[in-house]
Amino acid sequence: MSLILKNLGQGNVINPLCDAMQGNLSIIIEGNNNRIEFDPNVKDMSLKIVMRGDNNTVKLASKACLKNSSLLQIEGSDNAIILGADCSGRMDVQCHTSGACLNIGQSTTFFYTRFTFHEPNRRIQLGRDCMLSVECWFTVSDMHSIIDRATGQRINPAADIVLGDHVWLGRGATILKGAEIGSGSVIGTRAVVTGRIPKNCVAVGVPAKVVRTNIAWSRALVSELQPFSATTELPI
């Protein structure tokens, strides 16, 4: 494994890396009391971590695998990035604030997914076994203010994003602040989710609207000539 490590602060902790880990790992820390934890079973990593702040945490659970020059960039303090067991793919995390949390559930996969945080104390939560196609984007903020001229008040505050378990996002889906997607649902290609999508449905469009309910989906290709009965458990 190729490792570049620049620890320019004090009190930073980086767990010992497994000798069997493969790939390229670059870690740059310009702050104090930060913590990076790799489970001993993390084997394959192509990742750059940049921390410029204090008291940040990055945790990668067993068999997590970040590929193709993934980037975790934290420009603030008291932030957390947590990847569950068996997560894999390429991600770009841009955290330019403090108190943010990205928590990705077990067995979730992603293919160049971008997560952005520009306002404090917001979170993005993904459940277990989600499948994110190419070029999906999550943002908890509009990154600029919209003001009501009559009151002088800002009317576009930041908000959390929550996905349930086993959610499938099509290519180029955009998940905006305040989005909530129920377990088992599918979001169509290039859809923009701005609010709540119930569980077990298909939603498409800009903004995303429900077009079909009471669905299930599988990573496996199921023959259309042999449909599953309502009592049969779909493979996931």
Buried (B, 14 or more C-beta within 10 A) or exposed (E): BEEEEEBEBEEBEBBEBBEEBEBEBBBBBBBBBBBBBBBEBBBBBBBBBBBBBBBBBBBBBBBBBBBEEBBBBBBBBBBBBBBBBBBBBBBBBBBBBBBBBBBBBBBBBBBBBBBBBBBBBBBBBBBBBBBBBBBBBBBBBBEEEEEEEEEEEEEBBBBBBBBBBBBBBBBBBBBBBBBBBBBBBBBBEBBBBBEEBBBBBBBBBEEBEEEEEEEBBEEEEEEEEEEEEEEEEEEB
